[in-house]
Amino acid sequence: MFGKKEKGTSVMHFEGLPGFQQNMPCFINMDESNLLFTTKAGGSVTLPLAKIEHIDIMPELDYMQRYHNTGTTTAKVGVKWFAAICYTGGTGPARIGVWYVDLKASKLLYAIQERCTGSGGITL
C-alpha cells in the first residue's frame, strides 16, 4: 500500500538515449515487442525488439576498450557491467550503452539478449 511503485529494472544510462543524462538512473522494461527506457522525470524512449541486432554484455574495462579505445575503469570496488544494445537506427547502426552492478538488471539484460539473438546455432 505504501511501498515504492516499481517502474522497471534500474540501470545507469551511459550513452545513446537522447535527452537522458549520462551516469544517471533510468528504468528498462520489456514487453512483447519493445524495450522501454524511462526516467523519474518522465522521459521515455521506445526501441522495437525487431531493430536490435545484438547485445554485448561485458565488464566496464572491456566496454571502454571496445567502444571508446581507452583502457580505463571508474569502479572503486568490484566490477561495473556494461551492456551495449546495438540496433539498426534511422541512419544506420546505433548503440545504447547502460551499466549496472546488480543481479536483477543482469538477469533482465541476458533475457533480452536471449530473446533478440536466440540460442540457436550460427549459420555461415
Buried (B, 14 or more C-beta within 10 A) or exposed (E): EEEEEEBBBBBBBBBBBEEBEEEEBBBBBBEEEEBBBBBEEEBBBEBEBEBBEEBBBBBBBBBBBEBEEEEEBEEEEEEBBBBBBBBEEEEEEBBBBBBBBEEEBBEBBEEBBEEBEEEEEEEE
